[in-house]
Structure formats: C-alpha cells, structure tokens
Amino acid sequence: MRRLLILALAVAGVSAMSGDAPRVTAAAECARSASPGDIQAAIDTASRGDVICMAEGVYRGPLRFESKGGVTLRGAGAGRTIVAGGAADGLLVFNSSDLLFEDFTLFFGYPSNAYIWRSTNVRFARMDIGGGAIGIHYDVNSTGTVSDSFVYAMSADGILTRRGANVTVERNWVFLNGGVGVSTVGETATTTVVRNIISDNAGPGVFAGQTPCALLPPGFVEVPECYLRDLRAFVGAANVILDTNVIQASGSTGIVLFPGTRGTFRNNRVWSNELSGLFAWGSTFSSDGDEYALNEEHAIEARAYPDPLKYPQIRPDDRIRAAGLINRAVIRDSVVLAETGTLGGGVLAQGANLDVMNSRVHGNRGIGVSYVNTSLGRIVDNDIFDNRGSAICVWRVGAVTIEGNRLSGNADNAPGACRETTP
C-alpha cells in the first residue's frame, strides 16, 4: 500500500514538473499494411521512408531488421497489436539506422523484447513493453530514444545500454522490473534520462558502471574479495544524465555510480529507496536541486574505491576517490538501515572530495553530514537541522572548510562533533 501511494503521488509530481503541452504530430501515411502472416516479408522489402502499419493481432517474434534505414513500424495501438517473443527476442535490429517503432506491445521476449546492435537513431514511442527478461537492450555503439512508453514486469533490467551505446530515455514509466530500471553498462556511453517515473524495481532505479562481480554488503566498508583481485576490471567510463525524474521505492539503491563513471543530476526526486538514495563509489557527480527523501542507510554516500583506511595496502594508482558537488539539495528523513538498525544519515563522504552547499539537511535519523576517512572539501551555507545525530561530523579527514551553515535542533550542533544516536 505504501508503494502504491508513492507511485500515485509520483505521477502527479511528474505531471506537475513537466509543464509540457500535449504533443500533436501528424503521422506519416502507411506505405503498406501487414498481418501476422506477412510481416517479415513487408520488413524485408521496405525502402527508406516507408511506414509499415501492422493490423491488430499477435505477431510471433523475432521480427528482424537488418541493414535497413528510414523505416517506421507502426501498430494499431498497445494491446491491439502485440509482438510476442516467447522463447526468442521480440524484435532484433542489426546494422540499421533511422528506425521508428510506435504504438504496439512488445511482450515476453527472451533474452530481450527488443535488441539493437550497431544501429543508429533507433526510436521507440508510445510502446507497451512488458514481461520477458530485458525490456529494451541497446548494444555496441547503438543510439536511439525511448519515449512516452511503459516498460515493466521484466525479470531483469527494464532498459539496458551497453558497450558505447548512447540513448535518451524520456517521459516513460519504468516499473516493477526484476533488475535495474535503467542501466548503463560497460565502456564509454551516455544515457540521458529525462522526466521519467522509475519505480518499484527490484534492483537500483538507475545504474552506471561495469558489471559487478558481487553485491556490496549494506552498511559496511568491506569490499567483496572478487573486486580486490582485479580492481581495474571494475572501472568503467559510463556517463549518466538525470533530469527531473522520480526514482523511488527501489529494492536497492535509487542511483548507483560505479568506479570511473560520471553523473549529472538536476531536479530529481529520489524517494523511499530500500538502500541509499545515491551511492557514488569511486565516481564523479554533481547534484543540483535534487530531493533525497525517506531513503534507508543514507540519502547520499560518496565513497572511495576502495576505502583508503580500511585497505591501506592498495596502491594509490589502483585507488579512485569519489568526487562530487551537492548544491541546492533537499536531504531529509533518511531512516535506519533495516538489516542493522543503524545509520540513517543525510550525506556521508568516505574517502571523497565533496562539496555540500546551499542545501537543506533535516529530519534524518542519523548524522546530517559526515566527512570521514581522508575526505576533504567544503560544507558551506547549508541549513542542517533536526537530525537525530550530529549536525556535521568530521573524523580523520583532510582539509575541510565549514562555514556559513545554520545548525539547530540536532543531537549535537557543534561543527565537527560525531555523535551517532543509532546503535
């Protein structure tokens, strides 16, 4: 019930944030019609500029686009035209460009409802994508857009981009998937995520980085042994841009940045995730105007990879500090980590270069802002109040500037004191 209520509030929130007028676009004329019996022949013979209009019915996948350009595949509407993968992918795209898929259902595809490989400007609009393993998978330098669609009930990730794919995800609902909501994996790639509701996914809402070898234990600085055997193997170069999204009720962290990745966040609402709202591990990020509320463990964690005090034997060349700027954020009402009954803080910098500025940090179960384990940076011009731990904790750090903050109602208002009230 709690999550359904949050989801309903999120819908209202995104509508209020968008301010967009309805888009009215004249649809191109159908060049040909297709039925379940002749759809692949229609695709194979289509030329640039053709629009293939699928009649109502169930089409057995995979529908295959290979070396095609400038073709639109249009259904009669979600739930009326259904492309079902069954034991195969629903839709395969190879070495193609300028394709548009719109107004139909992609259902029950394995390993993907749609797989795109070495293809550019592949777009999905007004789609219903449910069931199966992965919703939409862009791979190997592919580009495209997913917009105005539903992506849900996948056993793995909702939207996955890998190996240099650059994709924009805008105005979608991505929910109830068994893995990550929107995932960017592998080498240099940019995923731009704008005005979406990403909710109730079993894994993180958004992930960027190399594929993990193991999950990190909540509430600890220890790194699983498989990372320590080859630290560089888990350093990526992905880039994620998040603008005006609701990321909520994840069964894990709201946003995860793995080592080497970059994140730019603006005006997002990161709510009620079962671990931290943002976990930046050996990564670089900026957060401007975002709200982090009701998350477990911490609202924001910025950690070195690996922790410099816990693992002093690691060579400096194999260590990556987290680096970030938090500006104009609202960081509130974090709760204790369910597994341990501890933590629940606002911002934690652990071996990080971090600036926290012009933000409101309040109502958190633990410490408002913590800088520990060689962290350095600025804590400037913030309102930090009514936290059940200290306002600002500073312990075993580098150079930290603390000035212009307004501190009240915390368990300890003395800047630098480390008073934790959870066990």
C-alpha positions as CSV (number, residue, x, y, z in Angstrom):
1,M,0.0,0.0,0.0
2,R,2.8,2.4,0.9
3,R,4.5,1.9,-2.5
4,L,1.2,2.2,-4.5
5,L,0.5,5.5,-2.7
6,I,4.0,6.8,-3.5
7,L,3.6,5.8,-7.2
8,A,0.3,7.7,-7.4
9,L,2.0,10.8,-5.9
10,A,4.9,10.4,-8.3
11,V,2.5,10.5,-11.3
12,A,1.1,13.8,-10.1
13,G,4.6,15.1,-9.3
14,V,5.9,14.3,-12.8
15,S,2.9,15.9,-14.4
16,A,3.3,19.0,-12.3
17,M,7.1,19.2,-13.1
18,S,6.8,18.8,-16.8
19,G,4.6,21.7,-17.8
20,D,4.6,20.3,-21.3
21,A,1.7,20.8,-23.7
22,P,0.4,17.6,-25.4
23,R,2.4,16.8,-28.4
24,V,0.3,16.7,-31.6
25,T,2.3,15.3,-34.6
26,A,0.8,14.3,-37.9
27,A,1.5,10.6,-38.6
28,A,3.1,9.7,-41.9
29,E,0.9,7.7,-44.3
30,C,1.1,4.0,-44.3
31,A,3.1,2.7,-47.3
32,R,1.8,-0.8,-46.8
33,S,-0.2,-2.9,-44.4
34,A,1.0,-6.1,-42.7
35,S,-0.6,-9.1,-40.9
36,P,1.0,-11.8,-38.8
37,G,1.5,-13.9,-41.8
38,D,3.4,-11.5,-44.0
39,I,5.1,-9.1,-41.5
40,Q,8.7,-10.2,-42.1
41,A,8.3,-10.0,-45.9
42,A,7.0,-6.4,-45.5
43,I,10.0,-5.5,-43.4
44,D,12.5,-7.2,-45.8
45,T,11.1,-5.3,-48.8
46,A,10.6,-1.9,-47.2
47,S,12.5,1.1,-48.5
48,R,13.6,4.3,-46.8
49,G,10.6,6.5,-46.0
50,D,8.2,3.5,-45.8
51,V,5.7,3.2,-43.0
52,I,4.5,-0.4,-42.3
53,C,1.2,-0.5,-40.5
54,M,0.5,-3.7,-38.6
55,A,-3.1,-4.8,-38.3
56,E,-4.4,-5.9,-34.9
57,G,-3.3,-9.3,-33.8
58,V,-0.4,-11.3,-32.3
59,Y,2.9,-11.4,-34.2
60,R,5.4,-14.0,-33.3
61,G,8.9,-12.7,-32.9
62,P,11.6,-12.2,-33.6
63,L,10.8,-9.5,-36.2
64,R,14.2,-8.8,-37.8
65,F,15.6,-5.6,-39.2
66,E,19.0,-6.0,-40.8
67,S,20.8,-3.2,-42.8
68,K,17.5,-1.3,-43.0
69,G,17.2,2.5,-43.0
70,G,14.4,5.0,-42.6
71,V,11.5,2.6,-41.9
72,T,8.7,3.0,-39.4
73,L,6.9,0.0,-37.9
74,R,3.5,1.2,-36.5
75,G,0.9,-0.9,-34.6
76,A,-2.8,-0.3,-34.2
77,G,-2.2,0.6,-30.6
78,A,-0.8,-1.0,-27.4
79,G,-2.7,-4.1,-26.5
80,R,-4.2,-4.4,-30.0
81,T,-1.0,-5.1,-32.0
82,I,1.2,-7.5,-30.0
83,V,4.7,-8.7,-30.9
84,A,5.5,-11.7,-28.6
85,G,8.9,-13.2,-28.3
86,G,8.1,-16.4,-26.4
87,A,11.3,-18.4,-26.5
88,A,13.1,-15.7,-28.6
89,D,13.5,-11.9,-28.8
90,G,10.5,-9.9,-29.9
91,L,12.4,-7.6,-32.1
92,L,16.0,-7.7,-33.5
93,V,17.8,-4.7,-35.1
94,F,21.3,-5.1,-36.7
95,N,23.4,-2.6,-38.7
96,S,20.4,-0.3,-39.3
97,S,19.6,3.4,-39.0
98,D,16.7,5.8,-38.6
99,L,14.0,3.3,-37.5
100,L,10.9,4.2,-35.6
101,F,8.8,1.6,-33.7
102,E,5.5,3.0,-32.3
103,D,2.1,2.2,-31.0
104,F,2.3,-1.6,-30.2
105,T,3.0,-4.0,-27.4
106,L,6.3,-5.9,-27.1
107,F,5.7,-8.9,-24.9
108,F,7.6,-11.8,-23.3
109,G,10.8,-11.6,-25.2
110,Y,13.9,-13.7,-24.2
111,P,16.6,-12.6,-23.7
112,S,15.1,-9.2,-24.8
113,N,11.9,-7.8,-26.0
114,A,14.0,-5.6,-28.3
115,Y,17.7,-5.9,-29.0
116,I,19.6,-3.2,-31.0
117,W,23.2,-3.9,-32.3
118,R,25.4,-1.4,-34.1
119,S,22.5,0.7,-35.2
120,T,21.8,4.4,-35.0
121,N,18.8,6.5,-34.3
122,V,16.5,3.6,-33.3
123,R,13.5,5.1,-31.6
124,F,10.6,3.7,-29.6
125,A,7.5,5.8,-29.0
126,R,4.2,5.1,-27.2
127,M,5.1,1.4,-26.6
128,D,3.9,-1.1,-24.1
129,I,6.8,-3.3,-23.2
130,G,6.1,-6.0,-20.5
131,G,7.2,-9.4,-19.5
132,G,10.3,-11.3,-20.6
133,A,13.9,-10.8,-19.5
134,I,15.2,-7.4,-20.7
135,G,12.8,-4.7,-22.0
136,I,15.0,-2.8,-24.5
137,H,18.7,-3.5,-24.9
138,Y,20.9,-1.1,-26.9
139,D,24.3,-2.6,-27.6
140,V,27.7,-1.8,-29.3
141,N,27.7,1.9,-30.2
142,S,23.9,2.0,-30.9
143,T,22.0,5.2,-30.5
144,G,18.3,6.0,-30.0
145,T,15.4,7.2,-27.9
146,V,12.7,5.5,-25.8
147,S,9.8,7.9,-25.1
148,D,6.3,8.0,-23.8
149,S,6.2,4.3,-23.1
150,F,5.7,1.7,-20.4
151,V,8.5,-0.7,-19.5
152,Y,7.5,-3.1,-16.8
153,A,7.5,-6.6,-15.3
154,M,10.8,-7.7,-16.8
155,S,12.7,-10.4,-14.9
156,A,15.9,-8.4,-15.5
157,D,16.6,-4.8,-16.4
158,G,13.9,-2.5,-17.9
159,I,16.2,-0.5,-20.2
160,L,19.8,-1.6,-20.7
161,T,22.5,0.2,-22.7
162,R,25.9,-1.4,-23.1
163,R,29.3,-1.0,-24.8
164,G,29.3,2.5,-26.1
165,A,25.5,2.9,-26.7
166,N,24.2,6.5,-26.3
167,V,20.5,6.6,-25.5
168,T,17.8,9.1,-24.4
169,V,15.0,7.8,-22.1
170,E,12.3,10.4,-21.7
171,R,8.7,10.6,-20.3
172,N,8.4,6.8,-19.6
173,W,7.2,4.7,-16.7
174,V,9.8,2.1,-15.9
175,F,8.5,0.0,-13.0
176,L,8.2,-3.4,-11.3
177,N,11.2,-4.9,-13.2
178,G,13.3,-7.6,-11.5
179,G,16.6,-5.9,-12.1
180,V,17.7,-2.3,-12.7
181,G,15.2,0.2,-14.0
182,V,17.6,2.0,-16.4
183,S,21.1,0.5,-16.6
184,T,24.3,1.8,-18.4
185,V,27.0,-0.8,-18.5
186,G,30.5,-1.1,-20.0
187,E,32.7,1.3,-21.8
188,T,32.1,5.0,-22.6
189,A,28.4,5.7,-23.1
190,T,25.9,8.4,-22.2
191,T,22.4,7.6,-21.1
192,T,20.2,10.7,-20.7
193,V,17.1,10.1,-18.5
194,V,14.5,12.9,-18.5
195,R,11.1,13.2,-16.9
196,N,10.5,9.5,-16.1
197,I,8.9,7.6,-13.3
198,I,11.3,4.8,-12.3
199,S,9.6,3.0,-9.5
200,D,9.5,-0.3,-7.6
201,N,12.3,-2.1,-9.5
202,A,14.0,-4.9,-7.5
203,G,17.5,-3.6,-8.2
204,P,18.7,0.0,-8.3
205,G,16.5,2.6,-10.1
206,V,19.5,3.7,-12.2
207,F,22.9,2.1,-12.5
208,A,26.0,3.2,-14.4
209,G,29.3,1.2,-14.4
210,Q,31.0,-2.1,-15.2
211,T,29.0,-5.3,-14.4
212,P,29.6,-6.0,-10.6
213,C,31.2,-9.3,-9.6
214,A,29.2,-9.3,-6.4
215,L,26.8,-7.0,-4.5
216,L,28.3,-4.7,-1.9
217,P,27.1,-5.5,1.7
218,P,24.9,-2.8,3.0
219,G,26.2,-0.7,5.9
220,F,29.9,-1.9,5.6
221,V,33.1,-0.5,4.0
222,E,34.4,-4.0,3.3
223,V,34.7,-4.8,-0.4
224,P,34.0,-8.4,-1.7
225,E,37.1,-10.3,-2.5
226,C,36.4,-10.6,-6.2
227,Y,36.9,-6.8,-6.6
228,L,40.2,-6.8,-4.8
229,R,41.6,-9.5,-7.1
230,D,41.4,-7.1,-10.1
231,L,40.4,-3.6,-9.1
232,R,40.8,-2.1,-12.6
233,A,38.4,-4.6,-14.1
234,F,35.5,-2.8,-12.5
235,V,36.4,0.7,-13.5
236,G,34.2,2.0,-16.4
237,A,33.7,5.3,-18.2
238,A,29.9,5.5,-18.5
239,N,28.1,8.8,-18.2
240,V,24.5,9.3,-17.0
241,I,22.4,12.5,-17.0
242,L,19.3,12.5,-14.9
243,D,16.9,15.5,-15.2
244,T,13.5,15.9,-13.5
245,N,12.8,12.2,-12.8
246,V,11.1,10.4,-9.9
247,I,13.3,7.5,-8.8
248,Q,11.6,5.7,-5.9
249,A,10.8,2.5,-4.0
250,S,13.7,0.5,-5.4
251,G,14.5,-2.7,-3.7
252,S,18.1,-1.5,-3.6
253,T,19.7,2.0,-4.0
254,G,18.0,4.7,-6.0
255,I,21.0,5.7,-8.1
256,V,24.3,3.7,-8.3
257,L,27.5,5.1,-9.9
258,F,30.3,2.5,-10.0
259,P,34.0,3.4,-10.3
260,G,35.1,5.7,-13.1
261,T,31.6,6.7,-14.1
262,R,30.1,10.2,-14.2
263,G,26.7,11.5,-13.2
264,T,24.9,14.9,-13.7
265,F,21.7,15.2,-11.8
266,R,19.2,18.1,-11.8
267,N,15.8,18.5,-10.2
268,N,15.2,14.8,-9.5
269,R,13.1,13.3,-6.6
270,V,14.9,10.3,-5.2
271,W,12.4,8.8,-2.7
272,S,11.9,5.8,-0.4
273,N,14.6,3.5,-1.7
274,E,15.5,0.5,0.4
275,L,19.1,1.5,0.5
276,S,20.8,4.9,0.0
277,G,19.3,7.4,-2.4
278,L,22.6,7.9,-4.2
279,F,25.7,5.7,-4.0
280,A,28.7,7.1,-5.7
281,W,31.6,4.7,-5.5
282,G,34.9,5.9,-6.9
283,S,32.8,8.1,-9.3
284,T,32.3,11.8,-10.1
285,F,28.9,13.5,-9.8
286,S,27.1,16.8,-9.5
287,S,23.6,17.1,-7.9
288,D,21.8,20.4,-8.3
289,G,18.3,21.0,-7.0
290,D,17.6,17.3,-6.3
291,E,15.5,16.0,-3.4
292,Y,16.5,12.8,-1.4
293,A,13.8,11.8,1.0
294,L,12.9,8.7,3.1
295,N,15.8,6.6,1.9
296,E,17.4,3.9,4.0
297,E,21.1,3.8,5.2
298,H,21.9,7.3,3.9
299,A,20.5,9.9,1.5
300,I,23.8,10.2,-0.3
301,E,27.0,8.2,0.0
302,A,30.2,9.2,-1.8
303,R,32.9,6.6,-1.2
304,A,36.5,5.9,-2.4
305,Y,37.2,2.7,-4.3
306,P,38.3,1.0,-2.1
307,D,38.2,2.8,1.3
308,P,41.7,4.3,2.0
309,L,41.8,3.5,5.7
310,K,40.2,0.0,5.5
311,Y,42.6,-1.0,2.7
312,P,45.9,0.9,3.2
313,Q,47.8,-1.8,1.2
314,I,46.1,-0.8,-2.1
315,R,48.5,1.1,-4.3
316,P,47.5,4.8,-5.0
317,D,47.3,4.1,-8.7
318,D,44.6,1.5,-8.1
319,R,42.5,3.7,-5.8
320,I,39.8,6.1,-7.1
321,R,38.4,8.8,-4.9
322,A,34.7,9.8,-5.2
323,A,34.3,13.4,-6.2
324,G,31.1,15.5,-6.1
325,L,29.2,18.7,-5.7
326,I,25.8,18.8,-3.9
327,N,24.1,22.2,-4.4
328,R,20.6,23.3,-3.6
329,A,19.5,19.8,-2.5
330,V,16.9,18.8,0.0
331,I,18.1,15.8,2.0
332,R,15.6,14.7,4.5
333,D,14.0,11.9,6.6
334,S,16.5,9.1,5.9
335,V,15.7,6.1,8.0
336,V,17.9,3.4,9.6
337,L,19.2,0.5,7.5
338,A,16.7,-2.3,8.1
339,E,19.4,-5.0,8.2
340,T,21.4,-3.4,11.0
341,G,19.1,-0.8,12.7
342,T,21.9,1.7,12.3
343,L,23.0,4.7,10.1
344,G,20.1,6.7,8.6
345,G,22.3,9.8,7.9
346,G,22.0,12.6,5.4
347,V,25.3,12.8,3.5
348,L,28.3,10.5,4.0
349,A,31.7,11.3,2.4
350,Q,34.1,8.4,2.9
351,G,37.4,9.0,1.2
352,A,35.8,11.6,-1.1
353,N,36.4,15.1,-2.4
354,L,33.0,16.6,-1.8
355,D,31.3,20.0,-1.6
356,V,27.9,20.3,0.1
357,M,26.5,23.8,-0.5
358,N,23.2,25.8,-0.2
359,S,21.3,22.7,0.8
360,R,18.7,21.7,3.5
361,V,19.6,18.6,5.5
362,H,17.0,17.8,8.1
363,G,15.0,15.2,9.9
364,N,17.4,12.4,9.2
365,R,17.6,9.5,11.7
366,G,21.4,9.7,12.0
367,I,24.1,12.4,11.4
368,G,23.3,15.3,9.0
369,V,26.7,15.5,7.1
370,S,29.7,13.2,7.8
371,Y,33.2,13.6,6.4
372,V,35.4,10.6,7.3
373,N,38.4,8.5,6.2
374,T,40.5,11.2,4.4
375,S,37.6,13.1,2.9
376,L,38.0,16.7,2.1
377,G,36.1,19.6,0.6
378,R,33.6,22.3,1.7
379,I,30.4,22.3,3.8
380,V,29.1,25.8,3.2
381,D,25.9,27.8,3.6
382,N,23.6,24.9,4.4
383,D,20.6,24.6,6.7
384,I,21.2,21.5,8.9
385,F,18.6,21.0,11.5
386,D,16.5,18.5,13.4
387,N,18.8,15.5,12.7
388,R,18.9,12.8,15.4
389,G,22.7,12.6,15.2
390,S,25.3,15.4,15.0
391,A,24.8,18.2,12.5
392,I,28.3,17.9,11.0
393,C,30.7,15.0,11.8
394,V,34.4,15.4,10.8
395,W,36.8,12.4,11.6
396,R,40.2,11.6,10.2
397,V,39.9,13.9,7.3
398,G,41.9,16.2,5.0
399,A,41.2,19.9,4.6
400,V,37.5,20.5,5.2
401,T,36.1,24.1,5.2
402,I,33.0,24.5,7.4
403,E,31.4,28.0,7.2
404,G,28.1,29.8,6.9
405,N,26.0,26.9,8.0
406,R,22.8,27.3,10.1
407,L,22.7,24.5,12.7
408,S,19.8,23.8,15.1
409,G,17.9,21.1,16.7
410,N,20.4,18.4,16.0
411,A,21.7,15.9,18.6
412,D,24.9,17.9,18.7
413,N,25.1,21.3,16.9
414,A,28.9,21.7,17.4
415,P,30.5,21.6,13.9
416,G,32.8,18.6,13.7
417,A,31.3,16.6,16.6
418,C,30.5,13.0,15.7
419,R,27.5,11.9,17.8
420,E,25.6,9.0,16.4
421,T,22.3,8.1,18.1
422,T,21.6,4.8,16.4
423,P,23.1,1.6,17.9
